[in-house]
């Protein structure tokens, strides 16, 4: 009789990584759709306290998604580290969404939901992919993220004679000033 050997299961295989990134993209899209209006209202009213519910929603939902796929990212294996990972993910994605919003504003992209919502949700899977363990996923996601930021920052000025510097960075600074109160 041969002894039974225990099969070890990997939690960072390609299907786990794909499920992790897809779940976090869905979390980001839900946050943008359900709580994005509070961010707009916070900027309009200059009330930074209105940013707490969307950020809290994103942190809680990303923690839940990371709990469903433990071990895919470096810090999602334990409960305490998963909370820290969810906060880092929330901060990075929030900065990414603000950067995309500033880019769309600087380029005068029409505010059509079919165009803006998919673009506003791009930071969520990119950040999720950058934070996974596998370099085969992390490397390309990091390259795409850095290329997108570089392209947006060094875009040509939309209007001849506009102030020096990137229009995207000017819009980002204006957006951050409106959210800070």
N, C-alpha and C positions, 0 to 999 in steps of 0.2 A: 504494500500500500504506500503510495507516495504522499508526502505531507502536503497539505494545502498551503500555498503561499499567498500572502496578502498582496493585493495589487494596489500600488500607490497611485492615486489620482492626482494629476496636475491641475491646478486651478488657474494656470495662466496660458492655457492652450488657445489656439486661434478662435475657437467658438466662444470661449469665455471672454476673450478680449473684445470680440465683435459685439457680444451681448452687453458688456460693460459700457463700451463707447455708445452703442445705440440707446441703452437705457438712460445714459446721462444726456444724450442729445434730446431725448424725449422729455426729460426733466427740465432742461433748459427751455425747450419750446413751450412747455406748459407754464413755466414761470413767466416767460415773455408774454404769452397770450393772456394769462389770468391776472398777473400782477404788474405788467408793464405800464398800465395806465397810472399806477401810483407813482412810478418814476417820473412820468411826464408831469403829473400834478405836483410832485415835489419840486421839480425845476420851475414850474410856473409860479407856484406860491412861495418859492424859496424856503421850503420847510424840509430840512434834511431828515426830520423824524419820520417822514412818510416813506423813507427808504428802508426802514427796519422790516416791515412785513415782506416785501419782495426778497430781500436778502435772507431773512429767516426762512422763508418758504424754500428758496434755493438750497440753503444749507441742510435743512431737514430732508428734503427730497433727495439730495445727492448723497446724504448719509444712508438713506434707505436703499438707494440704488447700489451703493458700494457694499452694503451689507448682503445684498443678493449675489454679489460677485466678489467674495473675499479672496485675497491673494493675487488679484490681477494687477493691482497697483502696489507700490512699495509699502504704503502705510495703511492698507485696508484690511489687514489680517486681524488685528485686535480692535476691541471696541474703543479704547482711549485714543489710539493712534488714528482710527477711522474718523473720529470727531475732528482731530487736527487736520486730517486730509480733507474733510468736507469743508472746513473753514478756508483752507488754502485754495481749494478748487473754487469756492464761492468768490473769493477775492480776485483770483486770476480771471475768472469768467466775467465778473462784473467790470473789471478793467477792459477786457476784450470787447464787451458789448458797448461800453462807452466809446471806445476807439472806433468801432464800426459805425456807431451813430454819428460820430463827428466826421468820419470819412464820407458817409452818405450825405450829410448836410453840406460839407465842403464841395462835393461834386454836384450838388443840386439834383440829386436823384429824387424823382417824384415819390410822395408818401403813399404809394399804392401798397396795400398790405401783401399782395402776391409777390412783390419785389422785396420789400423791406424785411418782412418777418423771416424768410429763409436766410437772408444775409445777417440779420441780427442774431440768429441762432448758430452761426458758424463757429464762434469761439467755444461753444460747449463741447462738441466732439473733438475739436483740435486740442483743447486743454486736457480733456480726458485721455486722449491718445498720447500726449506728451508725458502724462503722469503714470503710464503703465510700465511694467517691468521690462517688457521685450523691446530691445533696441530696434528690431525690424519694424516696429510700429512707431516707437518714440522718435527715431531719427527722421523719417519722412514728415511726420506731423510737426516736428520742430522746424524743419526746413521750410515747409509750407507756411507756417506761422510767421517765421522771420521774414520770408520773402513777401508776404502780404503786408506786414508792417512797413518794411522798407519801401515797397511800391507805393503805399498810401502816403508815407511821409515825403517821399521825393517826387510826388506827382507834380506835373507842371501847374503853374498858377492858372486858375480858371479864367481870370480876367486880366488882360494886359494892364500893367500899372498898379496891380494890387500890392499890398504891403509885402515887404521881403519876408521870406520864410515860408514854411509849408502852410497851405490853407487848412489842411487837416489838423495840424497842431494848434492853429489859431482857434478853430472850432472846438477842439477838445478843451482848450483852456477856458473858452467861454462857457461850454457845457459844465465843466467842473465848478466854475464860479457860480453858475446858477443853482447848482445842487448843494453848494456849501452854505448857502443862506446869506 
